[in-house]
Amino acid sequence: MPTVLAPSRVHPGAVRALARRAQRVDGVAPLDEQTLLHLRSGSTAQHRTVHLGRRLIGYAQLRTEGEGTVAELVVDPVHRRRGLATALLRSVREAVDGPLDVWAHGDLPAARELARRSGASPVRRMLVMSAALVPAPAPEPPSDVLLRTFEVGRDEPAWLAVNARAFAQHPEQGRTTLTDLRTLLREPWFDPTGFLLVTSGEELLGSVWTKVHPAGEHGPEPVGEIYVLGVDPGAQGMGLGRLLTDAALAHLAGRGLQRAVLYVEGDNPAALRTYEGAGFTTTGVHVQYRLPAGRVTHRSSAGATMDAMTDAPDLDTELAAYIAERVAPATAVLPVPDAALPPDRFADRELSWLAFNQRVLELAEDPDVPLLERVRFLAIFASNLDEFFMVRVAGLKRRIATGIAVTAASGLSPRHVLEAISEKGHELMTRHAAVFTEQVAPALATEGITLVRWADLGESEQDRLTKYFRRQIFPVLTPLAVDPAHPFPYISGLSLNLAVSVVNPASGKEHFARVKVPPLLPRYLAVDASGKPSVPDQQTAARERGPISFVPIEDVIAQHLYYLFPGMEVQEFHTFRVTRNEDVEVEEDDAENLLKAMEKELLRRRFGPPVRLELAAGTSARVRTLLTRELRMFDDDVYELPAPLDATGLNLIADLDRAELHFPAFIPTTHRHLAEVESANPTDIFAAIRARDILLHHPYDSFS
């Protein structure tokens, strides 16, 4: 049986993919919102994983909530009935001295059996309720209260205070912190128009927070959820709970949704009456079990072992065949027993390419490699990854979408390969950013080569850059606004862009605009010791003979947005970059006119669908949601990285003429069978190869 590991961190995409596989079979999500948030928040949660080859097949999370400790776990449906759930439960149990609470979502028979065998008892029931949505106007609040939407940056303190009082007895919700709240506000699903508050004057009395689940999470259609509804204890008895419920349902119905769900404690009769009065009925149950202190044991009188343990209900024959065909690894075709063959004996083509690019990154991490060569390897890594997403990932997504993808020799289905690419891609890009910011950039600074942001420059340097902006940059910039008359603009592949939010001070209306950084501009501007900016070239360092700074071009543009939007107030700006499908697909044998087929394909290539979205770290939830919605991208396709984006621009710095920071120049030699000798006749290469075969090794042997 695979070993349970305790990694310091896990890739959120791999865990979410595992949870989706389990949900498709069980009909209920195995991990709750808190567990998913702790995947990305850098919290103190502990993780337990089980892998089969590169594939995540089991996951458990252990975290502290108030005075207690809570765990959740999930096992891949294909790998159940092998004791993995018991092994994961034992691993988290052994990490806790006192009692351990474990959530079982859906109250499935397998969970009840696992609890019985482990000596756990139910201590809490969470009901899932559902209601049909009927279009209706928003309810009219009493004259002394106001129903309004949540304002980010203003309402957080008041909401946290009321939330703490309203959910004082709730183990999770009542302990929500400002960090937790900000994390939720950055979620792609966050919509401020669906976060409603009831106030009296400046006093907050209650709130309701809605969200929308995409199709597939709660059925074939999108589903709305009353995510959190709370009323200040001092304002209870005024009918605000029903007011907020009706307002939430009206909002969700107004978005065209057909059904709403919510979660409520089974021992909260007041809330149950309110929700039942609004048309909700109970459709599911989540149970929290408590394990007493001590090891996980079995109570079976038959001496059941972990391998005999049933982690899930038996699947019917049709469903089992479906899973075996579409999810399970490919079966061996060689006449060798499965036990004699390692499950990961074949490397997947796409994942092996990522392993190659990882080797490039390792060269950038190597302190024995000359410094500017490390910079070069960082740029090569980024360029390689761009091409990988443009061609290999784009092609894989196209094959999945058209239904022509097949399971590879590695045994991984196309969707599993895509999930593994997302997991490894996020890991490598995060590692790449860390190498640059934590290792290479500080080392460059010790050599007098500094990468700075606008705020790091002195006043005189900023003034000179402003003059440079007006002369060289401003004339080639074209901002594009988004409004009813101007739809979301086309974002060209690999272009660097600024997402800008501006407000008209006269009307108070907010506008979104996109500013493209023209590719004809240099990626960085060089600023010498005197503060003079210039376009860097190979001779920059030798010419200046002193410390030199490099400023990202987007920083210079961002600090002068008022030139592009006169009379407007710039609220926020963030850098982003889109990678599109640029794979060329021409069947030479089938194309009657190859030239026309290629022209058509190249035209399509310009407008290929996006496959990756890179965001600068700290991008607001509003901008992230807008971009992912307009570009039709999923969360796994988004890569949030420390700015500056587009590390291919580091080639400008790697080209600096600093011989001591490069590999020694290599001069190829002429092969001895081609070397000139003292003779009146010139060397005849054809005579030489007629006499013998000559093997030349590039770049060591000269070809000239």
C-alpha positions in Angstrom: 0.0 0.0 0.0 1.3 3.5 -0.8 2.9 5.4 2.1 1.2 8.3 3.9 3.4 11.4 3.7 3.4 14.6 5.7 4.5 17.4 3.2 5.0 21.0 4.4 2.7 22.2 1.6 0.5 20.7 -1.1 -0.6 22.0 -4.5 -4.2 23.3 -4.3 -4.9 22.2 -7.8 -4.1 18.6 -7.2 -6.2 18.5 -4.0 -9.2 20.2 -5.8 -8.9 17.7 -8.7 -8.9 14.8 -6.2 -12.0 16.3 -4.5 -13.8 16.7 -7.8 -13.1 13.0 -8.7 -14.6 11.9 -5.4 -17.6 14.3 -5.7 -18.5 12.8 -9.1 -18.9 9.4 -7.5 -20.2 10.3 -4.1 -22.5 13.1 -5.1 -21.2 15.4 -2.4 -18.0 17.5 -2.0 -15.6 15.8 0.4 -13.9 19.0 1.5 -15.5 22.1 2.9 -14.7 25.8 2.1 -12.4 26.1 5.2 -10.3 23.2 4.1 -9.9 24.6 0.6 -9.0 28.0 1.9 -6.3 26.5 4.1 -4.7 25.1 1.0 -3.7 28.5 -0.2 -3.6 30.8 2.8 -0.2 29.6 4.2 -1.9 28.7 7.4 -0.6 26.3 10.1 -2.8 23.5 8.8 -1.0 20.1 8.5 -1.3 18.0 5.4 -1.2 14.2 4.8 -0.9 12.8 1.2 -0.9 9.5 -0.5 0.5 9.2 -4.0 0.6 6.5 -6.6 3.4 7.5 -8.8 2.9 11.2 -9.5 -0.9 11.0 -8.9 -2.5 12.2 -5.7 -4.9 9.5 -4.5 -5.4 10.4 -0.9 -5.4 13.6 1.1 -6.1 14.7 4.7 -5.9 18.1 6.4 -5.5 18.7 10.1 -6.1 22.2 11.6 -6.8 24.0 14.8 -10.2 25.6 15.2 -10.7 27.4 18.5 -9.9 25.0 21.3 -10.2 21.9 19.2 -8.6 20.1 16.3 -10.5 19.3 13.1 -9.6 17.0 10.2 -11.1 16.2 6.8 -9.9 13.5 4.3 -10.7 12.2 0.8 -9.6 9.1 -1.1 -9.7 8.7 -4.9 -12.8 6.5 -5.7 -10.6 4.2 -7.9 -8.3 3.4 -5.0 -10.8 2.8 -2.2 -11.3 -0.5 -0.4 -7.6 -0.6 0.2 -7.4 0.9 3.7 -6.2 4.3 2.6 -8.8 6.2 4.6 -7.9 4.3 7.7 -4.2 5.0 7.1 -4.9 8.7 6.6 -7.1 8.8 9.7 -4.4 7.1 11.8 -1.8 9.6 10.5 -3.7 12.6 11.6 -4.9 10.9 14.8 -1.3 10.3 15.9 -0.4 14.0 15.3 -2.9 15.1 18.0 -2.7 14.5 21.8 -6.3 15.3 22.7 -9.7 14.5 21.0 -9.9 14.9 17.2 -13.1 16.0 15.3 -13.5 14.7 11.8 -16.0 15.9 9.2 -17.9 13.3 7.1 -19.7 15.1 4.3 -22.9 13.5 3.1 -23.2 11.0 6.0 -22.2 8.2 3.6 -22.3 4.6 4.7 -18.5 4.3 4.3 -18.0 7.2 6.7 -20.3 5.7 9.3 -18.5 2.4 9.0 -15.1 4.0 9.3 -16.3 6.0 12.4 -17.7 2.8 14.0 -14.4 0.9 13.4 -12.4 3.8 14.7 -14.4 4.3 17.9 -15.7 7.7 16.9 -19.1 9.1 17.9 -21.1 11.9 16.2 -21.0 15.3 18.0 -22.4 17.7 15.4 -24.8 17.7 12.5 -24.8 20.3 9.7 -27.9 20.3 7.4 -27.9 21.0 3.7 -31.0 22.8 2.6 -32.3 23.6 -0.9 -35.0 25.8 -2.4 -36.3 26.6 -5.8 -35.7 30.2 -6.9 -38.6 32.3 -8.1 -37.9 35.8 -9.6 -39.1 38.4 -7.1 -38.4 42.0 -6.3 -36.0 42.8 -3.5 -37.9 43.1 -0.1 -38.6 46.5 1.3 -36.8 47.0 4.6 -38.4 48.8 7.6 -38.1 52.6 7.4 -35.5 52.7 10.2 -33.0 50.4 8.5 -31.1 50.4 5.2 -30.3 47.4 3.0 -27.1 48.0 1.0 -24.1 46.2 -0.5 -20.8 45.5 1.2 -18.1 48.1 0.5 -14.6 46.6 0.3 -12.1 48.7 2.3 -14.8 50.2 4.5 -17.1 47.5 6.1 -14.6 44.9 7.1 -14.1 45.9 10.8 -17.9 46.3 11.5 -18.7 43.0 9.7 -16.0 41.1 11.7 -17.4 42.4 15.0 -21.0 41.5 14.2 -19.9 38.1 12.8 -18.0 37.3 16.0 -21.0 38.1 18.1 -23.6 36.4 15.9 -21.5 33.2 15.6 -19.9 33.2 19.1 -20.8 29.5 19.5 -19.9 28.5 16.0 -16.5 26.7 15.9 -15.4 28.0 12.5 -17.4 31.0 11.4 -17.3 33.0 14.6 -13.5 33.0 14.6 -13.1 34.5 11.1 -10.2 36.9 11.1 -9.4 39.9 8.9 -6.9 37.8 7.0 -9.6 35.1 6.5 -12.0 37.7 5.3 -9.5 39.3 2.8 -8.7 35.8 1.5 -12.4 35.3 0.8 -12.8 38.7 -0.8 -10.0 37.6 -3.3 -11.8 34.4 -4.3 -12.9 34.4 -7.9 -16.5 33.8 -6.9 -16.7 37.0 -4.7 -19.3 39.4 -6.0 -19.8 42.6 -3.8 -23.4 43.0 -5.2 -24.3 39.6 -3.5 -22.9 40.7 -0.1 -25.8 42.5 1.6 -25.8 44.5 4.8 -28.6 45.8 7.0 -27.7 49.0 8.8 -29.3 51.5 11.1 -27.5 54.8 10.8 -23.8 53.8 11.1 -24.6 50.6 13.0 -24.4 47.3 11.3 -27.2 45.0 12.4 -26.7 41.9 10.1 -25.6 40.6 6.8 -26.0 37.9 4.2 -23.3 36.7 1.8 -24.2 34.9 -1.3 -22.1 33.0 -3.8 -22.6 31.2 -7.1 -21.3 27.6 -7.7 -20.5 26.9 -11.3 -22.2 24.0 -13.2 -20.9 20.7 -12.0 -20.4 21.5 -8.3 -24.1 21.0 -7.2 -25.5 19.5 -10.4 -25.5 20.2 -14.1 -26.6 23.9 -13.6 -25.1 26.8 -11.7 -26.4 27.0 -8.1 -26.6 29.9 -5.7 -25.8 29.6 -2.1 -26.6 31.7 1.0 -23.0 31.4 2.2 -23.2 33.3 5.6 -26.2 34.9 7.2 -25.8 36.5 10.6 -27.7 39.0 12.8 -26.2 40.8 15.7 -27.7 39.3 18.9 -28.8 42.8 20.0 -30.9 43.1 16.8 -32.6 39.7 16.9 -36.4 39.5 17.1 -36.8 42.3 14.5 -37.3 40.0 11.5 -34.0 40.8 10.0 -33.1 37.2 9.4 -36.1 36.7 7.1 -35.4 40.1 5.5 -31.9 39.1 4.6 -33.0 35.6 3.5 -35.5 37.1 1.1 -33.0 39.7 -0.2 -30.5 37.0 -0.8 -33.0 34.8 -2.7 -34.2 37.8 -4.8 -30.5 38.6 -5.7 -29.8 35.0 -6.7 -33.0 34.7 -8.7 -32.1 38.0 -10.4 -28.9 36.4 -11.7 -31.0 33.8 -13.6 -30.3 30.9 -11.1 -32.9 28.2 -10.6 -31.9 26.8 -7.2 -30.3 27.9 -3.9 -28.6 25.9 -1.2 -27.4 26.7 2.3 -25.8 25.0 5.3 -27.2 25.4 8.9 -26.5 23.7 12.2 -29.0 21.0 13.0 -29.5 22.3 16.6 -30.5 25.8 15.5 -34.3 25.8 15.6 -34.7 29.5 15.0 -32.7 29.5 11.8 -34.4 26.3 10.6 -37.8 27.9 11.1 -36.7 31.0 9.1 -35.3 28.9 6.2 -38.2 26.5 6.1 -40.6 29.5 6.0 -38.6 30.8 3.0 -39.2 27.5 1.2 -36.0 25.5 2.0 -36.1 21.8 2.6 -33.3 19.5 4.0 -31.5 17.6 1.2 -28.4 16.4 2.9 -26.5 16.0 6.2 -22.8 16.5 7.2 -21.7 14.8 10.4 -18.8 15.6 12.6 -17.4 12.7 14.5 -15.1 12.9 17.6 -12.3 10.5 18.1 -11.1 10.1 21.7 -7.5 10.5 22.6 -5.5 7.5 21.5 -4.7 5.5 18.3 -7.2 4.6 15.6 -8.2 0.9 16.1 -10.6 -1.5 14.6 -13.4 -3.1 16.6 -14.1 -6.0 14.2 -14.3 -9.3 16.0 -13.1 -10.9 12.7 -9.8 -9.1 13.1 -10.3 -6.9 10.1 -7.1 -5.4 8.6 -6.6 -2.1 6.8 -6.6 -3.9 3.4 -10.0 -5.5 4.1 -11.4 -2.1 5.2 -14.2 -0.7 3.1 -13.6 3.0 2.5 -16.6 3.4 0.2 -19.8 1.7 -0.7 -19.6 -0.9 -3.5 -20.0 0.7 -6.9 -22.5 -0.7 -9.3 -21.1 -2.5 -12.3 -21.9 0.2 -14.9 -20.4 3.0 -12.8 -17.3 0.9 -12.0 -16.8 0.2 -15.7 -17.1 3.9 -16.5 -14.5 4.8 -13.9 -12.2 2.1 -15.0 -12.3 3.3 -18.6 -12.1 7.1 -18.0 -10.2 7.5 -14.7 -8.1 4.5 -13.9 -4.5 4.2 -15.3 -4.2 2.2 -18.4 -3.8 -1.5 -17.8 -0.5 -3.2 -18.8 -0.4 -4.9 -22.3 2.8 -6.9 -21.7 2.4 -10.5 -20.6 3.9 -9.6 -17.2 2.1 -9.7 -13.9 1.1 -6.2 -12.7 2.8 -6.7 -9.4 6.2 -7.1 -11.3 5.8 -3.7 -13.1 6.1 -0.3 -11.5 3.0 1.8 -12.0 5.0 4.8 -13.2 7.3 2.9 -15.6 6.4 5.2 -18.5 7.0 8.9 -18.2 4.3 11.1 -19.7 5.5 13.2 -22.6 4.2 16.5 -21.2 5.4 15.9 -17.7 8.8 14.8 -18.9 9.1 18.1 -20.7 8.4 20.0 -17.5 11.1 17.8 -15.9 13.5 19.0 -18.5 12.6 22.7 -17.9 13.0 22.0 -14.2 16.6 21.1 -15.0 17.0 24.5 -16.6 15.7 26.1 -13.4 18.2 24.1 -11.4 21.0 25.6 -13.4 19.7 29.0 -12.4 19.7 27.9 -8.8 23.3 26.6 -9.0 25.6 29.1 -7.2 28.6 27.7 -9.1 27.1 29.0 -12.4 28.3 32.5 -13.3 25.8 35.1 -12.2 24.7 36.5 -15.5 24.4 33.0 -16.9 22.0 32.2 -14.0 20.0 35.2 -15.2 20.1 33.8 -18.7 18.8 30.4 -17.5 15.9 32.2 -15.7 14.9 33.8 -19.0 15.3 30.5 -20.9 13.1 28.8 -18.3 10.4 31.4 -18.8 10.6 31.3 -22.6 10.4 27.5 -22.6 7.4 27.6 -20.4 5.7 30.1 -22.6 6.1 27.8 -25.6 5.0 24.8 -23.6 1.7 26.4 -22.7 1.2 27.9 -26.2 1.7 24.6 -28.0 1.6 21.5 -25.7 -1.0 22.6 -23.1 -3.1 24.4 -25.7 -3.1 21.2 -27.9 -4.0 19.1 -24.9 -6.9 21.3 -24.0 -8.1 21.3 -27.6 -8.1 17.5 -27.8 -10.0 17.3 -24.5 -12.6 19.8 -25.7 -13.1 18.0 -29.0 -13.2 14.5 -27.4 -10.3 13.1 -29.4 -7.8 12.8 -26.6 -6.7 9.3 -25.6 -5.0 7.9 -22.6 -1.2 8.1 -23.0 1.3 5.2 -22.6 2.0 6.6 -19.1 -1.5 5.5 -18.1 -2.7 9.0 -17.4 -5.9 10.2 -19.0 -5.7 13.6 -20.7 -7.5 15.3 -17.8 -5.2 13.8 -15.3 -2.2 15.0 -17.4 -3.7 18.5 -17.4 -4.2 18.4 -13.7 -0.6 17.3 -13.2 0.7 20.0 -15.5 -1.2 22.6 -13.5 0.2 21.2 -10.2 3.8 21.1 -11.5 3.5 24.4 -13.4 2.4 26.3 -10.3 5.2 24.7 -8.3 7.9 25.5 -10.9 6.7 29.1 -11.6 6.6 29.8 -7.8 10.0 28.3 -7.5 11.3 30.4 -10.4 10.0 33.6 -8.9 11.6 32.7 -5.6 15.0 32.0 -7.2 15.0 35.4 -8.8 13.8 37.4 -5.8 15.7 35.6 -3.1 18.9 34.4 -4.8 19.7 36.1 -8.1 18.5 39.6 -7.5 20.4 40.1 -4.2 23.6 38.6 -5.9 23.2 41.1 -8.8 22.9 43.9 -6.3 26.3 43.0 -4.8 27.8 43.4 -8.3 26.3 46.8 -8.8 23.4 45.6 -10.9 20.1 46.4 -9.2 16.5 45.8 -10.2 14.4 48.4 -8.6 10.8 49.5 -8.5 9.6 53.1 -8.9 9.4 53.7 -5.2 13.1 52.8 -4.8 14.2 55.6 -7.1 15.3 59.1 -5.9 13.4 62.2 -6.8 15.8 63.3 -9.5 15.7 59.8 -11.1 12.0 59.9 -11.1 11.9 63.3 -12.7 14.3 62.1 -15.5 12.1 59.1 -16.1 9.0 61.3 -16.3 10.7 63.3 -19.1 11.7 60.0 -20.8 8.1 58.8 -20.5 6.7 61.9 -22.1 9.2 61.7 -25.0 9.5 58.0 -25.7 6.7 56.0 -24.1 3.5 58.1 -23.9 3.2 58.6 -27.7 3.0 54.8 -28.3 0.4 53.9 -25.6 -3.2 53.2 -26.4 -5.5 52.7 -23.4 -8.8 50.7 -24.1 -11.8 51.3 -21.8 -14.5 48.8 -21.1 -18.1 50.0 -21.1 -21.4 49.1 -22.8 -20.2 50.7 -26.0 -16.7 49.1 -25.8 -16.6 45.4 -25.0 -13.7 43.7 -23.3 -10.7 44.1 -25.6 -8.8 41.3 -27.2 -5.7 40.6 -25.2 -2.9 39.4 -27.5 -0.8 36.4 -26.5 2.3 37.0 -24.3 1.7 40.7 -24.2 2.3 42.6 -21.0 -0.7 44.6 -19.8 -1.9 46.9 -17.1 -5.4 46.4 -15.7 -6.5 49.9 -14.6 -9.5 51.0 -12.5 -10.3 54.7 -12.8 -13.2 56.8 -11.4 -14.8 59.9 -12.9 -14.8 62.4 -10.0 -17.7 64.3 -11.5 -20.1 61.3 -11.8 -18.4 58.9 -9.4 -18.7 56.2 -12.1 -15.9 53.6 -12.2 -14.4 52.4 -15.4 -12.0 49.5 -16.2 -9.3 50.0 -18.8 -6.5 47.9 -20.3 -3.1 49.5 -21.2 -0.9 47.3 -23.3 2.9 47.6 -22.9 4.0 47.9 -26.6 6.4 45.2 -27.5 8.7 47.7 -29.3 9.6 49.2 -25.8 12.4 47.6 -23.8 11.4 45.3 -21.0 13.6 47.3 -18.6 15.0 50.8 -18.6 18.6 51.3 -17.4 19.3 54.2 -14.9 22.9 55.0 -14.4 24.5 56.5 -11.2 23.7 60.0 -12.3 20.0 59.1 -12.7 20.0 59.2 -16.5 17.6 56.6 -18.1 18.5 54.8 -21.3 17.6 51.6 -23.3 20.0 48.9 -22.1 22.3 47.1 -24.5 25.3 44.8 -24.3 27.7 47.7 -23.7 25.6 49.4 -21.0 27.5 48.0 -18.0 30.9 48.6 -19.7 30.0 52.1 -20.8 28.7 53.3 -17.4 31.5 51.7 -15.3 29.5 52.1 -12.1 26.4 50.9 -10.3 23.4 50.6 -12.6 19.7 50.1 -11.9 17.0 48.6 -14.1 13.4 49.7 -13.8 10.5 47.6 -15.2 8.9 49.5 -18.0 5.4 48.8 -16.6 6.4 50.6 -13.4 7.2 53.7 -15.3 3.9 53.5 -17.2 1.9 52.8 -14.1 3.2 55.9 -12.3 2.1 58.1 -15.2 -1.4 56.8 -15.9 -2.8 60.3 -15.3 -1.4 61.2 -18.7 -3.5 58.5 -20.2 -6.7 59.3 -18.2 -6.8 63.1 -17.7 -9.4 64.2 -15.3 -9.9 60.7 -13.9 -8.8 59.3 -10.5 -6.7 56.1 -10.8 -8.1 53.7 -8.1 -5.8 50.7 -8.8 -3.6 49.1 -11.4 -2.2 45.5 -11.7 0.0 43.8 -14.2 -1.2 40.7 -16.1 -0.2 38.6 -19.0 -2.2 36.1 -21.1 -0.8 33.0 -23.0 -2.9 31.9 -25.9 -3.2 28.8 -28.1 -0.7 29.3 -30.9 -0.3 25.7 -32.0 -0.3 25.2 -35.8 -2.5 22.4 -37.0 -2.2 21.7 -40.7 -2.8 18.3 -42.2 -0.3 18.4 -45.2 -1.8 15.2 -46.8 -5.4 16.5 -46.6 -4.8 20.1 -47.5 -5.5 20.7 -51.2 -3.8 24.1 -51.1 -1.1 24.0 -48.5 -0.4 27.8 -48.8 -4.1 28.7 -48.2 -4.4 26.2 -45.4 -1.3 27.7 -43.7 -2.6 31.3 -44.2 -5.9 30.3 -42.6 -4.2 28.5 -39.7 -1.9 31.5 -39.0 -4.9 33.8 -38.9 -6.7 31.5 -36.4 -3.4 31.3 -34.4 -3.6 35.0 -33.7 -6.9 34.6 -32.0 -6.5 31.3 -30.2 -8.2 30.8 -26.9 -6.3 31.7 -23.7 -4.6 28.9 -21.8 -2.8 30.7 -19.0 -3.3 33.9 -17.1 -0.4 35.4 -15.1 -1.2 38.0 -12.4 1.1 40.1 -10.3 0.9 39.2 -6.7 -1.6 41.4 -4.8 -4.0 41.7 -7.7 -7.4 42.6 -6.2 -10.3 40.1 -6.2 -12.4 42.4 -8.4 -9.7 42.5 -11.2 -9.0 38.8 -10.9 -12.7 38.0 -11.2 -13.2 40.3 -14.1 -10.2 38.9 -16.0 -11.1 35.2 -15.4 -14.7 35.9 -16.4 -14.0 37.8 -19.5 -11.2 35.4 -20.6 -13.3 32.4 -19.6 -10.5 30.8 -17.6 -10.5 28.5 -14.6 -8.8 28.9 -11.3 -6.2 26.3 -12.2 -5.2 28.4 -15.2 -4.3 31.4 -13.1 -0.7 31.9 -11.9 -0.3 34.7 -9.3 3.4 35.6 -9.1 5.6 38.3 -7.6 6.0 41.1 -10.1 7.6 41.8 -12.5 6.0 39.3 -14.9 7.5 38.0 -18.2 11.0 36.9 -17.1 12.0 36.5 -20.7 12.9 40.2 -20.4 15.8 39.2 -18.2 17.8 38.5 -21.4 18.5 42.3 -21.5 20.4 42.0 -18.2 22.0 38.6 -19.1 23.4 40.3 -22.2 25.5 42.9 -20.2 29.1 42.9 -21.1 30.5 41.8 -17.7 33.0 39.1 -18.6 33.7 38.1 -15.0 29.9 37.3 -14.6 29.8 35.0 -17.7 31.2 31.7 -18.7 34.6 32.0 -20.3 34.3 32.5 -24.0 34.8 29.2 -25.9 36.7 29.2 -29.2 36.0 26.2 -31.4 38.9 24.4 -33.0 39.3 22.9 -36.5 39.3 19.2 -36.7 42.7 17.7 -37.2 41.7 16.1 -40.5 40.5 19.5 -41.8 43.3 21.6 -40.3 45.3 23.6 -42.8 48.9 22.5 -43.3 51.8 24.3 -45.0 50.9 23.7 -48.7 50.5 25.6 -51.8 47.0 24.1 -52.2 44.0 25.1 -50.2 42.3 22.5 -48.0 39.8 20.4 -50.0 37.0 19.3 -47.6 35.6 16.9 -50.2 38.9 15.2 -50.7 39.2 14.9 -46.9 35.8 13.2 -46.6 36.5 10.9 -49.5 39.5 9.7 -47.7 37.7 9.0 -44.4 34.5 9.8 -42.4 34.9 12.8 -40.2 32.7 13.3 -37.2 32.4 16.9 -36.0 31.0 17.8 -32.6 29.2 21.1 -32.3 30.1 23.5 -30.8 33.6 22.1 -30.0 34.6 21.6 -33.6 34.5 24.5 -36.0 32.4 24.0 -39.1 34.1 26.8 -41.0 
